[in-house]
């Protein structure tokens, strides 16, 4: 059957009738409370909470999804996550709940990428690597390279190790939440040239990681390195490691250290290795 007809049938089960035009994009998300749907942008965008639908409504939506796929319509763009994906989202509902606190403070597109990252992490944990490529491709399509960075940070554990604890700490004083936005944005922008220090690392490991990363960057003509850490132990280890590297004198660099509470953001700048000059051959007359 025509997908548009089935979409109208499904919308009717939700009590949505007589639309001027059908939604251009359907997103599937877990909405707050028991809301089944949310329509925004002058009926161009429909968000559906499948977990709140009745069996009849779920059946109608499944028929629509199958028709989309069979008709080879723009399946990935029309739906944010496939119906088969939604059927297993309840398995990772606690992960969605964990990031929910960031919804009101992050940019909508950043939070959208973060929601998708939760599912990417689920695929990674279950070794379903073949599916990850298409999912990440869709994230780049929807949210650009910044969305891809958010995905990489989440799957690597930085949200649970850094961003969520940071939010919990700063949210104790609502006036400091602007600092969270600043730090979040900075860490996202710095990520390609950054190292993140976690509490599992001792001082020697921190120092060696920074040194190796500087040498690698210098080798490839990159003249800066960002270092980030959260909590007092990590901050102290980073500052002490930098001090030791300065005293050793093997690598020369300038440093800019910024600390907000127990969050440390360091920028090191250095000259990359000069390329060997090629001696010119003597000319003969």
C-alpha beads as a LAMMPS data file, in Angstrom:
LAMMPS data file: protein, C-alpha beads

285 atoms
284 bonds

1 atom types
1 bond types

-500.0 500.0 xlo xhi
-500.0 500.0 ylo yhi
-500.0 500.0 zlo zhi

Masses

1 110.0

Atoms # bond

1 1 1 0.000 0.000 0.000
2 1 1 1.072 3.609 -0.577
3 1 1 3.153 4.834 2.408
4 1 1 1.281 8.154 2.511
5 1 1 -2.034 6.320 2.933
6 1 1 -0.603 4.214 5.753
7 1 1 0.866 7.315 7.403
8 1 1 -2.561 8.952 7.389
9 1 1 -4.022 5.771 8.874
10 1 1 -1.427 5.780 11.655
11 1 1 -1.902 9.484 12.392
12 1 1 -5.634 8.892 12.654
13 1 1 -5.025 6.338 15.427
14 1 1 -3.275 9.159 17.325
15 1 1 -6.201 11.475 16.777
16 1 1 -4.325 13.585 14.230
17 1 1 -6.655 14.299 11.320
18 1 1 -7.183 16.845 8.551
19 1 1 -3.555 17.918 8.277
20 1 1 -2.858 20.481 5.569
21 1 1 0.178 18.417 4.603
22 1 1 1.859 15.274 5.891
23 1 1 4.992 15.620 8.042
24 1 1 8.194 15.902 6.033
25 1 1 10.263 14.224 8.730
26 1 1 9.436 11.719 11.425
27 1 1 11.689 11.366 14.444
28 1 1 11.403 8.565 16.960
29 1 1 12.465 9.458 20.471
30 1 1 11.609 8.796 24.064
31 1 1 9.516 11.802 25.080
32 1 1 9.059 13.090 28.601
33 1 1 6.162 11.548 30.457
34 1 1 3.586 9.508 28.561
35 1 1 3.231 11.758 25.518
36 1 1 2.746 9.738 22.350
37 1 1 3.696 12.419 19.861
38 1 1 4.801 16.000 19.403
39 1 1 4.320 18.113 16.291
40 1 1 6.620 21.070 15.629
41 1 1 7.702 23.420 12.849
42 1 1 4.248 23.976 11.418
43 1 1 3.486 20.265 11.049
44 1 1 6.693 19.515 9.157
45 1 1 8.238 17.525 11.993
46 1 1 6.557 14.735 13.959
47 1 1 8.228 13.122 16.970
48 1 1 6.807 9.788 18.089
49 1 1 7.251 7.946 21.368
50 1 1 6.706 4.321 20.376
51 1 1 7.043 3.127 23.942
52 1 1 3.826 4.988 24.820
53 1 1 1.788 3.675 21.872
54 1 1 -0.975 1.123 22.169
55 1 1 -0.650 -2.222 20.333
56 1 1 -3.032 -0.917 17.636
57 1 1 -0.968 2.241 17.161
58 1 1 2.293 0.264 17.066
59 1 1 0.852 -2.054 14.414
60 1 1 -0.256 0.887 12.263
61 1 1 3.162 2.484 12.532
62 1 1 4.937 -0.784 11.694
63 1 1 2.829 -1.102 8.524
64 1 1 3.870 2.411 7.509
65 1 1 7.571 1.677 8.141
66 1 1 7.447 -1.537 6.124
67 1 1 5.771 0.267 3.220
68 1 1 8.476 2.950 3.276
69 1 1 11.187 0.340 3.086
70 1 1 9.459 -1.705 0.366
71 1 1 8.894 1.415 -1.748
72 1 1 12.560 2.368 -1.367
73 1 1 11.638 5.866 -0.238
74 1 1 14.065 8.020 1.721
75 1 1 13.881 5.613 4.633
76 1 1 16.819 6.795 6.753
77 1 1 15.955 10.465 6.447
78 1 1 12.233 9.988 7.028
79 1 1 12.859 8.138 10.271
80 1 1 15.501 9.070 12.778
81 1 1 15.830 5.473 13.916
82 1 1 14.296 2.445 12.199
83 1 1 11.332 0.641 13.699
84 1 1 13.470 -2.416 14.414
85 1 1 15.837 -0.178 16.358
86 1 1 13.047 1.277 18.456
87 1 1 11.919 -2.198 19.487
88 1 1 15.202 -2.659 21.355
89 1 1 15.592 0.862 22.776
90 1 1 13.968 -0.176 26.033
91 1 1 17.154 -2.160 26.703
92 1 1 19.138 1.077 26.969
93 1 1 16.465 3.296 28.462
94 1 1 18.642 3.930 31.532
95 1 1 21.327 5.428 29.275
96 1 1 18.787 7.852 27.797
97 1 1 17.684 8.762 31.312
98 1 1 21.304 9.488 32.282
99 1 1 21.761 12.113 29.568
100 1 1 18.259 13.580 29.920
101 1 1 19.516 16.232 32.356
102 1 1 21.559 17.799 29.524
103 1 1 18.579 18.291 27.214
104 1 1 17.707 21.808 28.383
105 1 1 21.277 23.115 28.377
106 1 1 22.735 21.702 25.146
107 1 1 21.958 23.007 21.687
108 1 1 19.107 20.948 20.166
109 1 1 21.376 19.577 17.464
110 1 1 24.040 18.614 20.025
111 1 1 21.478 16.798 22.154
112 1 1 20.089 15.066 19.063
113 1 1 23.563 13.783 18.215
114 1 1 24.019 12.685 21.819
115 1 1 20.806 10.641 21.718
116 1 1 22.018 8.924 18.573
117 1 1 25.387 8.317 20.229
118 1 1 23.654 6.287 22.948
119 1 1 22.503 3.845 20.286
120 1 1 25.908 3.795 18.581
121 1 1 27.446 2.824 21.935
122 1 1 24.845 0.060 22.259
123 1 1 25.847 -1.302 18.844
124 1 1 29.531 -1.087 19.752
125 1 1 29.035 -2.879 23.075
126 1 1 27.167 -5.662 21.276
127 1 1 29.849 -5.918 18.565
128 1 1 27.411 -5.010 15.805
129 1 1 30.101 -3.128 13.940
130 1 1 28.565 -3.550 10.482
131 1 1 25.633 -1.340 11.497
132 1 1 27.740 1.435 13.000
133 1 1 29.002 2.855 9.695
134 1 1 25.520 3.668 8.362
135 1 1 24.420 5.091 11.706
136 1 1 27.443 7.379 11.960
137 1 1 26.977 8.403 8.339
138 1 1 23.442 9.483 9.225
139 1 1 24.731 11.453 12.225
140 1 1 27.166 13.348 9.971
141 1 1 24.306 14.016 7.560
142 1 1 22.053 15.333 10.344
143 1 1 24.557 17.087 12.616
144 1 1 27.832 17.519 10.725
145 1 1 31.315 16.795 12.037
146 1 1 30.428 18.254 15.432
147 1 1 27.794 15.542 15.820
148 1 1 30.377 12.942 14.875
149 1 1 32.703 14.305 17.566
150 1 1 29.943 14.094 20.178
151 1 1 29.380 10.466 19.160
152 1 1 33.080 9.651 19.518
153 1 1 33.241 11.312 22.931
154 1 1 30.181 9.446 24.176
155 1 1 31.263 6.025 22.922
156 1 1 34.696 6.581 24.495
157 1 1 33.077 7.217 27.876
158 1 1 33.793 10.936 28.226
159 1 1 30.191 11.898 28.943
160 1 1 29.995 9.604 31.955
161 1 1 33.548 10.397 33.093
162 1 1 33.627 14.144 32.406
163 1 1 30.466 15.889 31.176
164 1 1 27.827 14.379 33.459
165 1 1 29.912 14.749 36.660
166 1 1 30.779 18.291 35.571
167 1 1 27.108 19.115 35.058
168 1 1 26.208 17.642 38.454
169 1 1 28.871 19.762 40.127
170 1 1 28.046 23.019 38.379
171 1 1 24.277 22.582 38.614
172 1 1 24.540 22.953 42.399
173 1 1 24.729 26.671 41.622
174 1 1 22.463 27.552 38.649
175 1 1 24.533 30.678 37.951
176 1 1 27.483 28.476 36.939
177 1 1 25.651 26.504 34.255
178 1 1 26.892 28.971 31.643
179 1 1 30.356 27.680 32.513
180 1 1 29.178 24.189 31.567
181 1 1 28.137 25.444 28.129
182 1 1 31.521 27.130 27.686
183 1 1 33.497 24.059 28.760
184 1 1 31.349 21.677 26.702
185 1 1 31.765 23.778 23.564
186 1 1 35.510 24.159 24.103
187 1 1 36.084 20.456 24.636
188 1 1 34.050 19.582 21.547
189 1 1 36.072 22.029 19.435
190 1 1 39.401 20.925 20.929
191 1 1 38.729 17.199 20.669
192 1 1 40.619 16.439 17.420
193 1 1 43.836 17.807 18.964
194 1 1 43.162 16.920 22.596
195 1 1 44.020 14.275 25.149
196 1 1 41.664 13.586 28.026
197 1 1 43.175 12.479 31.324
198 1 1 41.096 10.122 33.455
199 1 1 41.408 9.020 37.059
200 1 1 42.844 5.624 36.079
201 1 1 46.109 7.281 34.982
202 1 1 49.057 7.770 37.313
203 1 1 51.527 10.656 37.041
204 1 1 54.062 8.765 34.906
205 1 1 51.365 7.642 32.482
206 1 1 50.045 11.197 32.198
207 1 1 53.518 12.584 31.532
208 1 1 54.343 9.919 28.928
209 1 1 50.990 10.371 27.186
210 1 1 51.505 14.139 26.895
211 1 1 55.096 13.721 25.719
212 1 1 54.208 11.092 23.107
213 1 1 51.314 13.201 21.816
214 1 1 53.542 16.303 21.516
215 1 1 56.195 14.359 19.597
216 1 1 53.576 12.854 17.293
217 1 1 52.013 16.260 16.622
218 1 1 55.428 17.813 15.943
219 1 1 56.194 15.013 13.503
220 1 1 53.069 15.803 11.491
221 1 1 53.504 19.575 11.568
222 1 1 50.884 20.222 14.280
223 1 1 52.068 22.922 16.667
224 1 1 49.587 22.620 19.524
225 1 1 48.054 20.161 21.970
226 1 1 45.052 20.499 24.268
227 1 1 44.920 18.598 27.556
228 1 1 41.742 18.237 29.584
229 1 1 41.030 16.692 32.956
230 1 1 38.414 16.775 35.680
231 1 1 38.750 16.295 39.464
232 1 1 41.607 17.394 41.716
233 1 1 43.796 14.314 41.225
234 1 1 43.747 14.564 37.437
235 1 1 44.329 18.331 37.504
236 1 1 47.290 17.926 39.860
237 1 1 48.781 15.136 37.716
238 1 1 48.484 17.205 34.551
239 1 1 50.147 20.269 36.104
240 1 1 52.917 18.162 37.672
241 1 1 53.517 16.274 34.397
242 1 1 53.872 19.554 32.504
243 1 1 56.283 20.847 35.158
244 1 1 58.436 17.706 34.850
245 1 1 58.511 18.002 31.040
246 1 1 59.604 21.635 31.349
247 1 1 62.380 20.683 33.781
248 1 1 63.608 17.841 31.551
249 1 1 63.997 20.381 28.753
250 1 1 63.754 17.822 25.958
251 1 1 60.717 19.569 24.510
252 1 1 60.218 23.338 24.459
253 1 1 56.684 24.656 24.628
254 1 1 54.569 27.488 25.945
255 1 1 51.542 26.756 28.071
256 1 1 48.184 28.344 28.767
257 1 1 46.402 26.828 31.765
258 1 1 42.785 27.589 32.580
259 1 1 41.068 26.029 35.590
260 1 1 37.411 26.281 36.566
261 1 1 36.690 24.507 39.836
262 1 1 38.225 21.040 39.370
263 1 1 38.235 21.201 35.566
264 1 1 41.568 21.870 33.876
265 1 1 41.986 23.013 30.273
266 1 1 45.558 23.333 29.025
267 1 1 46.866 24.496 25.677
268 1 1 50.494 23.726 24.796
269 1 1 52.117 25.325 21.761
270 1 1 55.417 24.259 20.255
271 1 1 57.348 24.372 17.008
272 1 1 57.077 21.304 14.827
273 1 1 60.166 19.526 13.589
274 1 1 61.799 21.377 10.668
275 1 1 61.933 19.430 7.452
276 1 1 65.503 18.492 6.411
277 1 1 66.787 20.756 3.700
278 1 1 67.949 19.244 0.467
279 1 1 71.438 20.396 -0.481
280 1 1 71.576 21.862 -3.955
281 1 1 73.940 20.223 -6.402
282 1 1 76.904 22.328 -7.467
283 1 1 76.446 23.914 -10.840
284 1 1 79.057 23.457 -13.507
285 1 1 80.001 26.019 -16.055

Bonds

1 1 1 2
2 1 2 3
3 1 3 4
4 1 4 5
5 1 5 6
6 1 6 7
7 1 7 8
8 1 8 9
9 1 9 10
10 1 10 11
11 1 11 12
12 1 12 13
13 1 13 14
14 1 14 15
15 1 15 16
16 1 16 17
17 1 17 18
18 1 18 19
19 1 19 20
20 1 20 21
21 1 21 22
22 1 22 23
23 1 23 24
24 1 24 25
25 1 25 26
26 1 26 27
27 1 27 28
28 1 28 29
29 1 29 30
30 1 30 31
31 1 31 32
32 1 32 33
33 1 33 34
34 1 34 35
35 1 35 36
36 1 36 37
37 1 37 38
38 1 38 39
39 1 39 40
40 1 40 41
41 1 41 42
42 1 42 43
43 1 43 44
44 1 44 45
45 1 45 46
46 1 46 47
47 1 47 48
48 1 48 49
49 1 49 50
50 1 50 51
51 1 51 52
52 1 52 53
53 1 53 54
54 1 54 55
55 1 55 56
56 1 56 57
57 1 57 58
58 1 58 59
59 1 59 60
60 1 60 61
61 1 61 62
62 1 62 63
63 1 63 64
64 1 64 65
65 1 65 66
66 1 66 67
67 1 67 68
68 1 68 69
69 1 69 70
70 1 70 71
71 1 71 72
72 1 72 73
73 1 73 74
74 1 74 75
75 1 75 76
76 1 76 77
77 1 77 78
78 1 78 79
79 1 79 80
80 1 80 81
81 1 81 82
82 1 82 83
83 1 83 84
84 1 84 85
85 1 85 86
86 1 86 87
87 1 87 88
88 1 88 89
89 1 89 90
90 1 90 91
91 1 91 92
92 1 92 93
93 1 93 94
94 1 94 95
95 1 95 96
96 1 96 97
97 1 97 98
98 1 98 99
99 1 99 100
100 1 100 101
101 1 101 102
102 1 102 103
103 1 103 104
104 1 104 105
105 1 105 106
106 1 106 107
107 1 107 108
108 1 108 109
109 1 109 110
110 1 110 111
111 1 111 112
112 1 112 113
113 1 113 114
114 1 114 115
115 1 115 116
116 1 116 117
117 1 117 118
118 1 118 119
119 1 119 120
120 1 120 121
121 1 121 122
122 1 122 123
123 1 123 124
124 1 124 125
125 1 125 126
126 1 126 127
127 1 127 128
128 1 128 129
129 1 129 130
130 1 130 131
131 1 131 132
132 1 132 133
133 1 133 134
134 1 134 135
135 1 135 136
136 1 136 137
137 1 137 138
138 1 138 139
139 1 139 140
140 1 140 141
141 1 141 142
142 1 142 143
143 1 143 144
144 1 144 145
145 1 145 146
146 1 146 147
147 1 147 148
148 1 148 149
149 1 149 150
150 1 150 151
151 1 151 152
152 1 152 153
153 1 153 154
154 1 154 155
155 1 155 156
156 1 156 157
157 1 157 158
158 1 158 159
159 1 159 160
160 1 160 161
161 1 161 162
162 1 162 163
163 1 163 164
164 1 164 165
165 1 165 166
166 1 166 167
167 1 167 168
168 1 168 169
169 1 169 170
170 1 170 171
171 1 171 172
172 1 172 173
173 1 173 174
174 1 174 175
175 1 175 176
176 1 176 177
177 1 177 178
178 1 178 179
179 1 179 180
180 1 180 181
181 1 181 182
182 1 182 183
183 1 183 184
184 1 184 185
185 1 185 186
186 1 186 187
187 1 187 188
188 1 188 189
189 1 189 190
190 1 190 191
191 1 191 192
192 1 192 193
193 1 193 194
194 1 194 195
195 1 195 196
196 1 196 197
197 1 197 198
198 1 198 199
199 1 199 200
200 1 200 201
201 1 201 202
202 1 202 203
203 1 203 204
204 1 204 205
205 1 205 206
206 1 206 207
207 1 207 208
208 1 208 209
209 1 209 210
210 1 210 211
211 1 211 212
212 1 212 213
213 1 213 214
214 1 214 215
215 1 215 216
216 1 216 217
217 1 217 218
218 1 218 219
219 1 219 220
220 1 220 221
221 1 221 222
222 1 222 223
223 1 223 224
224 1 224 225
225 1 225 226
226 1 226 227
227 1 227 228
228 1 228 229
229 1 229 230
230 1 230 231
231 1 231 232
232 1 232 233
233 1 233 234
234 1 234 235
235 1 235 236
236 1 236 237
237 1 237 238
238 1 238 239
239 1 239 240
240 1 240 241
241 1 241 242
242 1 242 243
243 1 243 244
244 1 244 245
245 1 245 246
246 1 246 247
247 1 247 248
248 1 248 249
249 1 249 250
250 1 250 251
251 1 251 252
252 1 252 253
253 1 253 254
254 1 254 255
255 1 255 256
256 1 256 257
257 1 257 258
258 1 258 259
259 1 259 260
260 1 260 261
261 1 261 262
262 1 262 263
263 1 263 264
264 1 264 265
265 1 265 266
266 1 266 267
267 1 267 268
268 1 268 269
269 1 269 270
270 1 270 271
271 1 271 272
272 1 272 273
273 1 273 274
274 1 274 275
275 1 275 276
276 1 276 277
277 1 277 278
278 1 278 279
279 1 279 280
280 1 280 281
281 1 281 282
282 1 282 283
283 1 283 284
284 1 284 285
